[in-house]
Amino acid sequence: MNIDRNVIIRVAELSRLELKEEEMQEFEVQLGDILKYVEKINELNTENVLPTDHIVELMNVFRDDVVHDSLPVSELEKIAPGFEDGHVVVPRIIEES
């Protein structure tokens, strides 16, 4: 793909960028160089390479869902910022309108 002024202008419009003349010239060269570099991939023999979207195998990192006893209310009362009538009391963060 050739990078010319029209491509730079279109990319700038899509990116909501306002480019000066010298920036357009600079990006034209830079984007051309990037595309030349990426085209080198076509030189690789990928005949036996499977398509992939991740280079390492992913695995489930969740722990087993095991039922445990809850923290006793007396222990919770010791560590809570405030405790009243069996409930944890925390500072209000949403104002009423």
N, C-alpha and C positions, 0 to 999 in steps of 0.2 A: 504494500500500500504506500502510495506516495503522500508525503505530508506537504501540503501547500498552504498558502494563506487562507483559502476557504475552509480547510479542515481546522486550522487554528482558530479562526473566527467562530466556527460552529461549536467547537469544544469549549471555547471561552463563553459563548452564549449559554450553553447547557450547564456550565459550571457557575454561571452568574458572576464571571470575572470581567473586569474592565482592564484590558491590556493596552499598554502604550506600544508605539511602533517598535521600539527596540526590544521590548519583551516578546512581541510576536515573532520577531526574527530569531531571538534566542530560543524560544520554545519550538519553532519550526526545526531548528538544527537538533535540539535535544530529543524531540519526539522521533525524528528520523533516525537518530542514533539508537534509540531504544528499540525501534521496530527492526532495525538491521540486526541488533543483538538477539532479539527474540526469534528472528527467522533462522538462526543457527540451529534451533531445535529441529528443524526439518532435515538437517544433515545427520541426525542421530538415527540409528537403527532401532526402531521401537516395535519390531515385528512380534516379539514374544513378551511384550510388556503389557500387562493388564491395565485397563483404565482404573484410576483410583482418585478419591477425593481427599485422602489423608495418608500420610506416609508411615504412620505407626498404627498398629492395630489397637482399636479402642475396646474397652471392656467396661462393664457395669461397675461403678465404684460404690454403689449403695450397699449398706450393711443389711443383714437379715432383719426382717421385721419380727422382733421378739418382744413379748409382753413382759414388762417389769413392774414391780410395785412402785407406786407414786411416792414422791417425797412426803414424809409426814408433815402435817400442818404445823406442828410445833417447830420443825426445822425450817420450814418456809418462812414462818413468822420471824425467825432470827436473821434471815438474810434479805428479807424484803425491805424496800425503802420505807414503806409504811404498811400497816396491817390493821384492819378494822372489821369487826364482825365476820371473821373468817375469809376476808377478801384482801388482796394486795391493793394498796392505795398508791397511785403514782401521780406526779404533777399533771395538771391539765395542759394539753398542748394545742387543743382546738378551741378557739373562742366561740361562744354562742353569739348568734347575731340577732 
